[in-house]
Amino acid sequence: MPQGDKDKYTDKQKRKAEHIEKSYERKGVSGKQAEARAWATVNKQSGGGNRSGGSGQKKSTGSKAAARSDSAQQAAATRKAGSRSASLQEQTKDQLMAKARAQNIRGRSTMRKQELVNALRRAQ
């Protein structure tokens, strides 16, 4: 199957992509970009073509759904506070000071960078 061929998609997937594409075009997105976004959305929601042969990876519909769910859970975990606290060390002292000010941490003006990091982690 050549790249870009839509033969492995169901009629429902094709209709969904068409509706999404029209919606993007009404918002002023170019035709080519609207089509690309529409198919990306369909692929994200359904895991690719669902007819026999599908995406070529020989995955069942159930395993595609499970993979999407795992991916969504990983993305959500990345956005949680734990990953943000790890990046505190990479921020400048001025950025840390602004965060400490926003959280009203006492004694922040006399703290060194590592002390600010520790205080911000405790405040979370």
All heavy atoms as an XYZ file, in Angstrom:
941
protein
N       0.850     -1.184      0.000
C       0.000      0.000      0.000
C       0.892      1.243      0.000
O       1.706      1.431      0.894
C      -0.884     -0.032      1.256
C      -1.768      1.170      1.402
S      -2.993      1.045      2.702
C      -2.005      1.295      4.150
N       0.753      2.107     -0.997
C       1.565      3.316     -1.050
C       1.224      4.273      0.090
O       0.113      4.268      0.613
C       1.207      3.949     -2.395
C       0.193      3.092     -3.034
C      -0.119      1.967     -2.141
N       2.209      5.052      0.446
C       1.997      6.026      1.514
C       0.900      7.014      1.120
O       0.846      7.493     -0.007
C       3.294      6.784      1.780
C       3.222      7.688      2.973
C       4.587      8.290      3.310
O       5.557      8.029      2.634
N       4.628      9.085      4.352
N      -0.002      7.303      2.054
C      -1.092      8.229      1.772
C      -2.344      7.558      1.257
O      -3.389      8.186      1.120
N      -2.279      6.241      0.960
C      -3.433      5.506      0.466
C      -4.423      5.296      1.612
O      -4.053      4.882      2.697
C      -2.979      4.159     -0.090
C      -4.087      3.425     -0.807
O      -5.129      4.039     -1.070
O      -3.897      2.234     -1.105
N      -5.694      5.577      1.366
C      -6.721      5.519      2.419
C      -7.617      4.287      2.279
O      -8.688      4.240      2.862
C      -7.584      6.794      2.400
C      -6.793      8.089      2.471
C      -6.023      8.218      3.756
C      -5.349      9.562      3.837
N      -4.090      9.557      4.497
N      -7.197      3.278      1.507
C      -8.022      2.094      1.279
C      -8.289      1.297      2.547
O      -9.295      0.608      2.647
C      -7.369      1.165      0.244
C      -7.440      1.741     -1.159
O      -8.259      2.658     -1.373
O      -6.675      1.281     -2.022
N      -7.422      1.342      3.516
C      -7.567      0.529      4.719
C      -8.433      1.184      5.787
O      -8.588      0.654      6.875
C      -6.187      0.208      5.317
C      -5.299     -0.591      4.400
C      -5.896     -1.965      4.130
C      -4.982     -2.774      3.218
N      -5.520     -4.072      2.916
N      -8.982      2.329      5.485
C      -9.850      3.014      6.446
C     -11.296      2.633      6.188
O     -11.706      2.428      5.044
C      -9.688      4.534      6.340
C      -8.366      5.012      6.882
C      -7.248      5.097      6.067
C      -8.227      5.373      8.210
C      -6.032      5.516      6.563
C      -7.014      5.798      8.724
C      -5.923      5.868      7.894
O      -4.722      6.283      8.397
N     -12.085      2.571      7.254
C     -13.503      2.270      7.114
C     -14.229      3.497      6.573
O     -13.696      4.608      6.600
C     -14.119      1.885      8.472
O     -14.041      3.005      9.343
C     -13.420      0.682      9.075
N     -15.467      3.282      6.106
C     -16.271      4.403      5.610
C     -16.501      5.430      6.718
O     -16.500      6.636      6.476
C     -17.608      3.910      5.061
C     -17.447      3.118      3.772
O     -16.420      3.317      3.089
O     -18.343      2.313      3.455
N     -16.719      4.930      7.920
C     -16.948      5.834      9.053
C     -15.714      6.717      9.300
O     -15.834      7.921      9.529
C     -17.271      5.033     10.308
C     -17.566      5.889     11.520
C     -17.945      5.041     12.719
C     -18.209      5.914     13.918
N     -18.584      5.127     15.101
N     -14.527      6.135      9.236
C     -13.301      6.916      9.426
C     -13.140      7.956      8.323
O     -12.726      9.085      8.587
C     -12.082      5.992      9.455
C     -11.984      5.152     10.717
C     -10.866      4.149     10.634
O     -10.741      3.417      9.649
N     -10.045      4.106     11.667
N     -13.472      7.573      7.101
C     -13.360      8.509      5.985
C     -14.332      9.684      6.155
O     -13.971     10.837      5.904
C     -13.619      7.794      4.658
C     -12.509      6.823      4.269
C     -12.860      6.063      3.008
C     -11.791      5.037      2.655
N     -12.139      4.260      1.464
N     -15.575      9.388      6.581
C     -16.552     10.455      6.810
C     -16.091     11.381      7.933
O     -16.203     12.604      7.833
C     -17.925      9.863      7.170
C     -18.696      9.315      6.000
C     -20.145      9.030      6.364
N     -20.306      8.245      7.580
C     -20.298      6.911      7.659
N     -20.118      6.208      6.556
N     -20.476      6.305      8.811
N     -15.563     10.783      8.984
C     -15.100     11.577     10.123
C     -13.978     12.525      9.684
O     -13.979     13.711     10.019
C     -14.591     10.659     11.232
C     -14.171     11.404     12.483
C     -13.617     10.463     13.527
C     -14.737      9.856     14.309
N     -14.265      9.150     15.518
N     -13.037     12.010      8.892
C     -11.937     12.840      8.405
C     -12.457     13.970      7.522
O     -11.973     15.107      7.599
C     -10.927     11.992      7.643
N     -13.452     13.670      6.717
C     -14.023     14.687      5.830
C     -14.686     15.806      6.642
O     -14.503     16.988      6.354
C     -15.048     14.037      4.898
C     -15.562     14.956      3.820
C     -16.518     14.241      2.873
O     -16.359     13.023      2.659
O     -17.422     14.922      2.359
N     -15.427     15.439      7.675
C     -16.079     16.448      8.519
C     -15.048     17.304      9.253
O     -15.190     18.534      9.349
C     -17.016     15.784      9.531
C     -18.251     15.227      8.915
N     -19.221     16.005      8.333
C     -18.677     13.942      8.794
C     -20.189     15.239      7.875
N     -19.881     13.977      8.139
N     -14.018     16.663      9.759
C     -12.973     17.396     10.475
C     -12.257     18.350      9.519
O     -11.978     19.499      9.859
C     -11.975     16.412     11.131
C     -12.685     15.615     12.232
C     -10.771     17.150     11.691
C     -11.880     14.443     12.761
N     -11.979     17.867      8.316
C     -11.313     18.695      7.304
C     -12.142     19.933      6.970
O     -11.615     21.059      6.921
C     -11.066     17.869      6.042
C     -10.324     18.621      4.962
C     -10.073     17.763      3.725
O     -10.286     16.536      3.772
O      -9.665     18.341      2.702
N     -13.440     19.745      6.781
C     -14.312     20.892      6.473
C     -14.329     21.894      7.621
O     -14.343     23.105      7.405
C     -15.731     20.409      6.171
C     -15.858     19.743      4.826
C     -17.267     19.265      4.564
C     -17.358     18.545      3.231
N     -18.706     18.022      2.988
N     -14.312     21.380      8.830
C     -14.303     22.253     10.003
C     -13.050     23.121     10.028
O     -13.108     24.327     10.296
C     -14.391     21.406     11.271
O     -14.237     22.205     12.414
N     -11.908     22.505      9.741
C     -10.656     23.267      9.705
C     -10.672     24.306      8.590
O     -10.198     25.424      8.760
C      -9.453     22.341      9.528
C      -8.940     21.753     10.818
C      -8.891     20.384     11.010
C      -8.490     22.566     11.858
C      -8.421     19.841     12.187
C      -8.015     22.040     13.034
C      -7.985     20.671     13.195
O      -7.513     20.143     14.370
N     -11.226     23.934      7.436
C     -11.274     24.878      6.320
C     -12.161     26.072      6.644
O     -11.864     27.197      6.253
C     -11.745     24.163      5.047
C     -10.682     23.239      4.478
C     -11.158     22.420      3.290
O     -12.383     22.371      3.040
O     -10.305     21.816      2.628
N     -13.257     25.828      7.387
C     -14.111     26.945      7.810
C     -13.361     27.885      8.756
O     -13.655     29.073      8.818
C     -15.367     26.421      8.515
C     -16.426     25.908      7.565
C     -17.757     25.707      8.278
N     -17.677     24.754      9.373
C     -17.915     23.444      9.277
N     -18.239     22.927      8.114
N     -17.834     22.653     10.332
N     -12.396     27.344      9.468
C     -11.596     28.170     10.390
C     -10.452     28.896      9.683
O      -9.705     29.632     10.310
C     -11.024     27.302     11.513
C     -12.088     26.749     12.428
C     -11.483     25.845     13.480
C     -12.553     25.232     14.354
N     -12.004     24.308     15.345
N     -10.304     28.661      8.374
C      -9.302     29.383      7.603
C      -8.011     28.635      7.365
O      -7.043     29.196      6.861
N      -7.960     27.348      7.697
C      -6.760     26.545      7.471
C      -6.747     26.121      6.003
O      -7.797     25.817      5.436
C      -6.768     25.309      8.408
C      -5.574     24.418      8.139
C      -6.799     25.747      9.860
N      -5.561     26.087      5.397
C      -5.466     25.704      3.985
C      -5.947     24.269      3.790
O      -5.934     23.459      4.717
C      -4.016     25.821      3.497
O      -3.223     24.803      4.068
N      -6.355     23.952      2.569
C      -6.912     22.642      2.266
C      -5.971     21.495      2.571
O      -6.362     20.488      3.161
N      -4.723     21.643      2.177
C      -3.745     20.583      2.381
C      -3.482     20.373      3.880
O      -3.414     19.239      4.364
C      -2.451     20.947      1.648
C      -1.487     19.822      1.487
C      -0.334     20.225      0.578
C       0.550     19.041      0.278
N       1.619     19.373     -0.634
N      -3.339     21.467      4.605
C      -3.098     21.400      6.046
C      -4.328     20.833      6.765
O      -4.207     20.045      7.697
C      -2.758     22.787      6.595
C      -2.442     22.808      8.080
C      -1.160     22.088      8.429
O      -0.236     22.010      7.625
N      -1.096     21.552      9.612
N      -5.514     21.228      6.324
C      -6.756     20.741      6.935
C      -6.869     19.227      6.757
O      -7.249     18.513      7.691
C      -7.954     21.444      6.314
N      -6.534     18.733      5.570
C      -6.593     17.299      5.328
C      -5.597     16.550      6.213
O      -5.927     15.522      6.811
C      -6.301     16.999      3.850
C      -6.384     15.514      3.528
C      -6.040     15.195      2.087
O      -5.530     16.075      1.366
O      -6.283     14.036      1.690
N      -4.388     17.080      6.316
C      -3.368     16.434      7.152
C      -3.812     16.384      8.615
O      -3.676     15.356      9.288
C      -2.038     17.176      7.020
N      -4.362     17.481      9.101
C      -4.830     17.524     10.493
C      -5.996     16.564     10.710
O      -6.090     15.912     11.747
C      -5.264     18.936     10.861
C      -4.111     19.898     11.036
C      -4.637     21.246     11.496
N      -3.596     22.257     11.559
C      -3.803     23.488     12.000
N      -5.004     23.861     12.421
N      -2.820     24.348     12.044
N      -6.889     16.494      9.735
C      -8.057     15.627      9.851
C      -7.638     14.164      9.970
O      -8.106     13.438     10.851
C      -8.985     15.832      8.650
N      -6.731     13.727      9.098
C      -6.301     12.331      9.148
C      -5.469     12.057     10.387
O      -5.537     10.953     10.955
C      -5.553     11.944      7.869
C      -6.513     11.716      6.742
C      -6.714     12.511      5.651
C      -7.450     10.650      6.627
N      -7.711     11.999      4.866
C      -8.182     10.855      5.442
C      -7.750      9.536      7.411
C      -9.184      9.985      5.027
C      -8.747      8.669      6.991
C      -9.455      8.902      5.809
N      -4.708     13.034     10.844
C      -3.958     12.852     12.088
C      -4.925     12.656     13.256
O      -4.689     11.828     14.148
C      -3.052     14.050     12.335
N      -6.019     13.397     13.253
C      -7.027     13.272     14.305
C      -7.689     11.897     14.251
O      -7.853     11.240     15.284
C      -8.092     14.377     14.171
O      -7.450     15.651     14.222
C      -9.118     14.278     15.284
N      -8.055     11.451     13.059
C      -8.678     10.132     12.915
C      -7.710      9.048     13.382
O      -8.096      8.122     14.110
C      -9.123      9.888     11.451
C      -9.516      8.439     11.225
C     -10.265     10.813     11.099
N      -6.452      9.152     12.998
C      -5.459      8.164     13.413
C      -5.275      8.162     14.925
O      -5.134      7.114     15.547
C      -4.117      8.417     12.732
C      -4.142      8.027     11.276
O      -4.928      7.180     10.868
N      -3.292      8.646     10.482
N      -5.280      9.343     15.528
C      -5.117      9.444     16.978
C      -6.302      8.799     17.696
O      -6.135      8.117     18.693
C      -5.005     10.921     17.360
C      -4.864     11.190     18.834
C      -3.480     10.876     19.317
C      -3.332     11.334     20.764
N      -2.025     11.059     21.268
N      -7.495      9.012     17.174
C      -8.698      8.505     17.830
C      -8.905      7.010     17.610
O      -9.369      6.315     18.503
C      -9.935      9.265     17.330
C      -9.963     10.702     17.796
C     -11.116     11.490     17.198
O     -11.766     11.047     16.266
N     -11.349     12.676     17.736
N      -8.571      6.509     16.430
C      -8.907      5.120     16.117
C      -7.689      4.224     15.934
O      -7.843      3.015     15.751
C      -9.765      5.067     14.855
O      -9.039      5.544     13.752
N      -6.509      4.786     15.923
C      -5.312      3.957     15.786
C      -5.002      3.538     14.366
O      -4.304      2.562     14.139
N      -5.506      4.250     13.385
C      -5.187      3.949     11.993
C      -6.292      3.194     11.291
O      -7.403      3.059     11.806
N      -5.976      2.697     10.118
C      -6.963      1.983      9.321
C      -7.434      0.720     10.027
O      -6.636     -0.008     10.607
N      -8.724      0.425      9.972
C      -9.280     -0.713     10.693
C      -9.676     -1.881      9.816
O     -10.093     -2.903     10.319
C     -10.505     -0.268     11.515
C     -10.102      0.558     12.702
O      -8.978      0.476     13.160
N     -11.009      1.362     13.201
N      -9.547     -1.758      8.510
C      -9.843     -2.902      7.649
C      -8.681     -3.872      7.716
O      -7.604     -3.552      8.193
C     -10.059     -2.443      6.214
C     -11.358     -1.700      6.062
C     -11.731     -1.583      4.624
N     -12.973     -0.839      4.490
C     -13.305     -0.159      3.429
N     -12.489     -0.104      2.401
N     -14.451      0.479      3.391
N      -8.880     -5.073      7.199
C      -7.831     -6.087      7.263
C      -6.555     -5.532      6.645
O      -6.576     -4.924      5.582
C      -8.273     -7.356      6.534
O      -8.496     -7.063      5.171
N      -5.472     -5.739      7.317
C      -4.195     -5.186      6.878
C      -3.854     -3.943      7.650
O      -2.713     -3.691      7.960
N      -4.857     -3.168      8.000
C      -4.728     -1.990      8.865
C      -3.466     -1.199      8.676
O      -3.104     -0.821      7.577
N      -2.765     -0.998      9.767
C      -1.569     -0.175      9.726
C      -0.339     -0.976      9.355
O       0.764     -0.449      9.336
C      -1.355      0.481     11.103
O      -1.151     -0.540     12.076
N      -0.514     -2.270      9.142
C       0.622     -3.097      8.785
C       1.329     -3.659      9.993
O       2.275     -4.412      9.869
N       0.851     -3.328     11.187
C       1.521     -3.799     12.397
C       0.837     -5.033     12.972
O       1.227     -5.537     14.011
C       1.560     -2.680     13.440
C       2.401     -1.510     12.977
C       2.463     -0.419     14.022
O       1.962     -0.577     15.128
N       3.088      0.681     13.696
N      -0.222     -5.496     12.349
C      -0.950     -6.691     12.760
C      -1.380     -6.625     14.219
O      -1.178     -7.541     14.999
C      -0.117     -7.939     12.503
C       0.352     -8.065     11.067
C       0.298     -9.475     10.602
C       0.870     -9.652      9.231
N       0.185     -9.064      8.158
N      -1.951     -5.497     14.587
C      -2.478     -5.324     15.937
C      -3.987     -5.424     15.897
O      -4.625     -4.948     14.970
C      -2.105     -3.950     16.498
C      -0.645     -3.787     16.831
C      -0.433     -2.449     17.478
C       1.013     -2.224     17.846
N       1.209     -0.922     18.469
N      -4.545     -6.026     16.923
C      -6.004     -6.094     17.010
C      -6.535     -4.729     17.431
O      -5.797     -3.895     17.953
C      -6.426     -7.145     18.029
O      -6.073     -6.719     19.330
N      -7.830     -4.517     17.251
C      -8.455     -3.258     17.645
C      -8.300     -3.041     19.143
O      -8.051     -1.937     19.601
C      -9.941     -3.255     17.250
O     -10.024     -3.504     15.845
C     -10.590     -1.931     17.560
N      -8.430     -4.128     19.911
C      -8.286     -4.026     21.371
C      -6.887     -3.601     21.787
O      -6.718     -2.779     22.694
N      -5.874     -4.147     21.140
C      -4.511     -3.782     21.516
C      -4.186     -2.352     21.082
O      -3.412     -1.662     21.738
C      -3.498     -4.756     20.927
O      -3.459     -4.663     19.521
N      -4.809     -1.888     19.970
C      -4.626     -0.493     19.562
C      -5.220      0.437     20.606
O      -4.620      1.440     20.983
C      -5.296     -0.234     18.206
C      -4.570     -0.797     17.015
C      -5.322     -0.427     15.750
C      -4.710     -1.033     14.516
N      -5.424     -0.640     13.311
N      -6.411      0.080     21.107
C      -7.073      0.899     22.126
C      -6.238      0.927     23.404
O      -6.091      1.974     24.041
C      -8.470      0.369     22.411
N      -5.683     -0.207     23.786
C      -4.861     -0.272     24.994
C      -3.604      0.578     24.835
O      -3.190      1.273     25.772
C      -4.486     -1.719     25.293
N      -3.007      0.550     23.664
C      -1.809      1.340     23.422
C      -2.119      2.834     23.497
O      -1.339      3.613     24.049
C      -1.210      0.995     22.056
N      -3.285      3.235     22.949
C      -3.678      4.646     23.029
C      -3.894      5.058     24.471
O      -3.504      6.137     24.893
C      -4.939      4.900     22.206
C      -4.703      4.959     20.727
C      -5.903      5.535     19.987
N      -7.159      4.880     20.306
C      -7.564      3.730     19.775
N      -6.800      3.116     18.901
N      -8.740      3.217     20.099
N      -4.518      4.186     25.248
C      -4.786      4.479     26.651
C      -3.474      4.636     27.423
O      -3.314      5.562     28.216
C      -5.625      3.366     27.263
O      -5.818      3.592     28.633
N      -2.529      3.720     27.185
C      -1.229      3.817     27.851
C      -0.519      5.111     27.485
O       0.074      5.780     28.336
C      -0.335      2.631     27.461
C      -0.828      1.313     28.043
O      -1.659      1.355     28.979
O      -0.378      0.259     27.555
N      -0.588      5.471     26.214
C       0.046      6.696     25.750
C      -0.562      7.915     26.432
O       0.151      8.831     26.855
C      -0.101      6.820     24.237
O       0.405      8.044     23.779
N      -1.886      7.924     26.549
C      -2.563      9.048     27.197
C      -2.195      9.141     28.663
O      -1.983     10.237     29.197
C      -4.075      8.894     27.043
N      -2.083      7.994     29.339
C      -1.711      7.998     30.753
C      -0.281      8.506     30.947
O       0.004      9.244     31.888
C      -1.869      6.608     31.342
C      -3.316      6.201     31.513
C      -3.479      4.766     31.950
O      -2.520      4.010     31.985
N      -4.706      4.384     32.264
N       0.618      8.127     30.056
C       2.001      8.609     30.150
C       2.069     10.111     29.936
O       2.806     10.808     30.616
C       2.886      7.895     29.130
C       3.166      6.458     29.478
C       3.960      5.749     28.394
O       4.174      6.293     27.307
N       4.391      4.540     28.672
N       1.291     10.609     28.991
C       1.278     12.044     28.726
C       0.738     12.802     29.929
O       1.257     13.858     30.309
C       0.439     12.350     27.488
N      -0.294     12.271     30.555
C      -0.869     12.927     31.728
C       0.113     12.921     32.884
O       0.247     13.909     33.619
C      -2.167     12.229     32.126
N       0.834     11.823     33.057
C       1.812     11.738     34.139
C       2.938     12.741     33.942
O       3.466     13.295     34.908
C       2.374     10.323     34.217
N       3.296     12.997     32.699
C       4.358     13.951     32.400
C       3.967     15.357     32.823
O       4.810     16.156     33.217
C       4.670     13.938     30.888
O       4.975     12.610     30.509
C       5.818     14.838     30.553
N       2.659     15.655     32.749
C       2.193     16.991     33.075
C       2.006     17.214     34.575
O       1.744     18.320     34.997
C       0.871     17.267     32.358
C       1.023     17.372     30.859
C      -0.256     17.824     30.209
N      -1.336     16.868     30.339
C      -1.631     15.931     29.456
N      -0.910     15.818     28.370
N      -2.647     15.106     29.647
N       2.112     16.167     35.365
C       1.858     16.305     36.806
C       3.016     17.004     37.505
O       4.109     17.159     36.979
C       1.591     14.938     37.428
C       0.237     14.396     36.999
C      -0.143     13.188     37.779
C      -1.524     12.738     37.317
N      -1.882     11.464     37.849
N       2.795     17.389     38.740
C       3.749     18.203     39.500
C       5.097     17.529     39.704
O       6.105     18.204     39.807
C       3.147     18.561     40.854
N       5.129     16.222     39.785
C       6.391     15.534     40.047
C       7.453     15.837     39.003
O       8.614     16.039     39.331
N       7.076     15.875     37.757
C       8.043     16.136     36.706
C       8.463     17.605     36.699
O       9.562     17.934     36.291
C       7.482     15.742     35.345
O       6.349     16.508     35.051
N       7.583     18.494     37.169
C       7.943     19.905     37.213
C       8.993     20.164     38.286
O       9.876     20.968     38.107
C       6.711     20.772     37.471
C       5.927     21.061     36.222
C       4.825     22.012     36.500
N       3.642     21.207     36.794
C       2.659     21.573     37.576
N       2.669     22.733     38.154
N       1.640     20.776     37.784
N       8.884     19.454     39.419
C       9.839     19.698     40.492
C      11.240     19.258     40.071
O      12.226     19.816     40.523
C       9.411     18.987     41.770
O       9.406     17.588     41.571
N      11.326     18.252     39.216
C      12.629     17.806     38.737
C      13.286     18.888     37.884
O      14.505     18.999     37.851
C      12.477     16.527     37.943
N      12.497     19.714     37.239
C      13.064     20.733     36.369
C      13.419     22.015     37.129
O      13.958     22.943     36.541
C      12.098     21.055     35.234
O      10.942     21.675     35.741
N      13.111     22.075     38.406
C      13.453     23.271     39.184
C      14.958     23.522     39.154
O      15.399     24.666     39.085
C      12.972     23.134     40.638
C      11.469     23.221     40.861
C      11.138     22.920     42.314
C      10.949     24.587     40.471
N      15.724     22.448     39.201
C      17.184     22.562     39.230
C      17.707     23.245     37.960
O      18.722     23.931     38.007
C      17.802     21.171     39.374
C      19.245     21.173     39.785
C      19.444     21.656     41.219
O      18.643     21.361     42.087
N      20.493     22.390     41.457
N      16.998     23.093     36.863
C      17.446     23.644     35.584
C      17.088     25.119     35.411
O      17.584     25.766     34.499
C      16.824     22.838     34.440
C      17.228     21.383     34.456
C      16.390     20.535     33.529
O      15.572     21.088     32.780
O      16.539     19.300     33.568
N      16.237     25.653     36.287
C      15.812     27.044     36.154
C      16.829     27.990     36.777
O      17.615     27.604     37.631
C      14.441     27.229     36.810
C      13.369     26.423     36.123
C      12.006     26.637     36.741
O      11.784     27.610     37.453
N      11.092     25.734     36.463
N      16.784     29.244     36.344
C      17.697     30.245     36.897
C      17.223     30.673     38.277
O      16.063     30.445     38.659
C      17.756     31.494     35.997
O      16.482     32.126     36.018
C      18.148     31.127     34.574
N      18.116     31.302     39.016
C      17.758     31.755     40.357
C      16.638     32.795     40.281
O      15.745     32.817     41.131
C      18.973     32.343     41.078
C      18.657     32.713     42.513
C      19.866     33.212     43.266
C      19.435     33.597     44.686
N      20.497     34.240     45.424
N      16.662     33.650     39.276
C      15.603     34.655     39.116
C      14.245     33.992     38.893
O      13.232     34.424     39.444
C      15.913     35.596     37.951
C      17.066     36.549     38.272
O      17.331     36.782     39.469
O      17.682     37.050     37.314
N      14.206     32.938     38.076
C      12.953     32.221     37.847
C      12.463     31.564     39.134
O      11.264     31.586     39.443
C      13.143     31.151     36.769
C      13.365     31.715     35.380
C      13.772     30.650     34.385
O      14.485     29.701     34.725
N      13.315     30.804     33.142
N      13.400     30.973     39.880
C      13.035     30.344     41.145
C      12.526     31.380     42.142
O      11.571     31.140     42.880
C      14.233     29.596     41.732
C      14.724     28.393     40.917
C      16.046     27.882     41.473
C      13.680     27.293     40.905
N      13.165     32.546     42.138
C      12.758     33.621     43.048
C      11.316     34.064     42.724
O      10.517     34.306     43.636
C      13.722     34.804     42.925
C      13.526     35.869     43.970
S      13.895     35.325     45.642
C      15.665     35.354     45.625
N      10.999     34.148     41.451
C       9.648     34.544     41.055
C       8.622     33.502     41.515
O       7.539     33.858     42.003
C       9.575     34.722     39.542
N       8.965     32.227     41.396
C       8.060     31.172     41.862
C       7.908     31.228     43.380
O       6.808     31.045     43.904
C       8.574     29.795     41.443
C       8.380     29.516     39.990
C       8.769     28.097     39.660
C       8.563     27.893     38.184
N       8.064     26.602     37.850
N       9.004     31.469     44.070
C       8.954     31.552     45.535
C       8.111     32.750     45.961
O       7.358     32.678     46.936
C      10.368     31.659     46.097
N       8.239     33.838     45.234
C       7.431     35.036     45.527
C       5.949     34.728     45.316
O       5.103     35.100     46.131
C       7.872     36.196     44.643
C       7.238     37.527     44.998
C       7.743     38.680     44.126
N       9.187     38.739     44.005
C       9.876     38.511     42.878
N       9.222     38.230     41.754
N      11.184     38.583     42.850
N       5.634     34.022     44.237
C       4.242     33.678     43.936
C       3.649     32.764     45.009
O       2.465     32.840     45.315
C       4.148     33.011     42.569
N       4.493     31.913     45.609
C       4.021     31.006     46.650
C       4.213     31.581     48.047
O       3.946     30.912     49.035
C       4.730     29.658     46.529
C       4.349     28.925     45.261
C       4.886     27.504     45.238
O       5.346     26.973     46.225
N       4.815     26.893     44.062
N       4.712     32.830     48.101
C       4.893     33.553     49.364
C       5.777     32.781     50.355
O       5.424     32.613     51.525
C       3.530     33.893     49.990
C       3.652     35.027     50.985
O       4.587     35.815     50.924
N       2.715     35.108     51.909
N       6.917     32.305     49.869
C       7.857     31.577     50.715
C       8.685     32.590     51.503
O       9.319     33.478     50.930
C       8.759     30.654     49.862
C       7.893     29.571     49.216
C       9.878     30.057     50.695
C       8.621     28.643     48.282
N       8.668     32.453     52.825
C       9.377     33.386     53.702
C      10.884     33.158     53.632
O      11.345     32.029     53.512
C       8.901     33.241     55.141
C       7.478     33.679     55.323
C       7.090     33.575     56.789
N       5.843     34.280     56.994
C       5.785     35.537     57.460
N       6.867     36.185     57.769
N       4.610     36.107     57.617
N      11.645     34.237     53.711
C      13.102     34.173     53.724
C      13.726     33.951     52.369
O      14.918     33.698     52.257
N      12.942     34.077     51.312
C      13.441     33.774     49.964
C      14.535     34.721     49.508
O      15.415     34.347     48.747
C      12.287     33.776     48.969
C      11.621     35.129     48.806
C      10.422     35.085     47.880
N       9.758     36.362     47.835
C       8.767     36.730     48.617
N       8.302     35.897     49.510
N       8.224     37.922     48.512
N      14.522     35.960     50.003
C      15.501     36.946     49.515
C      16.923     36.612     49.950
O      17.877     37.030     49.298
C      15.113     38.343     49.989
O      15.140     38.392     51.400
N      17.078     35.839     51.008
C      18.434     35.499     51.485
C      18.838     34.084     51.097
O      19.939     33.646     51.440
C      18.508     35.642     53.026
O      17.539     34.775     53.610
C      18.262     37.083     53.443
N      17.990     33.371     50.389
C      18.279     31.976     50.031
C      19.180     31.886     48.813
O      19.103     32.704     47.907
C      16.978     31.213     49.727
C      16.112     30.957     50.898
S      14.676     29.982     50.361
C      13.753     29.933     51.880
N      20.019     30.849     48.833
C      20.804     30.507     47.645
C      19.920     29.671     46.723
O      18.802     29.278     47.086
C      22.044     29.716     48.052
C      23.041     30.538     48.872
C      24.301     29.734     49.117
N      23.972     28.484     49.817
C      24.247     28.220     51.077
N      24.873     29.108     51.813
N      23.917     27.065     51.615
N      20.412     29.392     45.520
C      19.610     28.699     44.519
C      19.122     27.347     45.030
O      17.929     27.031     44.931
C      20.407     28.518     43.222
C      19.603     27.797     42.157
C      20.366     27.641     40.858
C      19.522     26.836     39.874
N      20.181     26.679     38.593
N      20.017     26.539     45.592
C      19.621     25.212     46.061
C      18.603     25.306     47.192
O      17.683     24.490     47.270
C      20.849     24.408     46.522
C      20.535     22.953     46.819
C      19.947     22.221     45.615
O      20.484     22.278     44.511
N      18.831     21.524     45.816
N      18.723     26.306     48.035
C      17.746     26.498     49.111
C      16.365     26.849     48.536
O      15.340     26.392     49.050
C      18.227     27.580     50.073
C      19.461     27.178     50.875
C      20.070     28.325     51.666
O      20.033     29.472     51.159
O      20.573     28.077     52.768
N      16.369     27.656     47.484
C      15.101     27.985     46.823
C      14.451     26.735     46.212
O      13.249     26.521     46.345
C      15.332     29.020     45.708
C      15.507     30.475     46.155
C      15.988     31.320     44.999
C      14.210     31.011     46.722
N      15.269     25.902     45.576
C      14.765     24.665     44.987
C      14.128     23.797     46.077
O      13.009     23.299     45.934
C      15.889     23.885     44.267
C      15.449     22.473     43.890
C      16.349     24.642     43.020
N      14.839     23.637     47.191
C      14.331     22.811     48.284
C      13.041     23.389     48.861
O      12.088     22.659     49.143
C      15.386     22.657     49.382
C      16.595     21.864     48.908
O      16.512     21.090     47.959
N      17.728     22.064     49.565
N      13.007     24.700     49.042
C      11.813     25.349     49.608
C      10.619     25.194     48.670
O       9.498     24.936     49.109
C      12.101     26.815     49.873
N      10.843     25.327     47.360
C       9.764     25.177     46.383
C       9.257     23.738     46.348
O       8.064     23.509     46.220
C      10.211     25.640     45.007
C      10.335     27.146     44.830
C      11.109     27.498     43.577
C       8.953     27.775     44.795
N      10.163     22.779     46.476
C       9.737     21.371     46.484
C       8.907     21.069     47.734
O       7.947     20.327     47.665
C      10.947     20.452     46.406
C      11.530     20.417     45.012
C      12.640     19.417     44.871
N      13.102     19.376     43.490
C      14.311     19.023     43.131
N      15.198     18.656     44.014
N      14.638     19.032     41.857
N       9.301     21.636     48.858
C       8.538     21.427     50.092
C       7.150     22.074     49.994
O       6.172     21.551     50.532
C       9.279     22.016     51.293
C      10.394     21.133     51.814
C      10.883     21.621     53.160
N      11.315     23.006     53.165
C      12.545     23.436     52.915
N      13.496     22.580     52.644
N      12.832     24.717     52.955
N       7.062     23.207     49.289
C       5.805     23.940     49.192
C       4.796     23.250     48.269
O       3.615     23.524     48.347
C       6.060     25.353     48.694
N       5.267     22.366     47.421
C       4.360     21.720     46.458
C       3.539     20.664     47.073
O       3.577     19.927     47.820
C       5.126     21.147     45.272
C       5.649     22.216     44.369
C       6.403     21.671     43.178
O       6.745     20.520     43.129
N       6.662     22.519     42.211
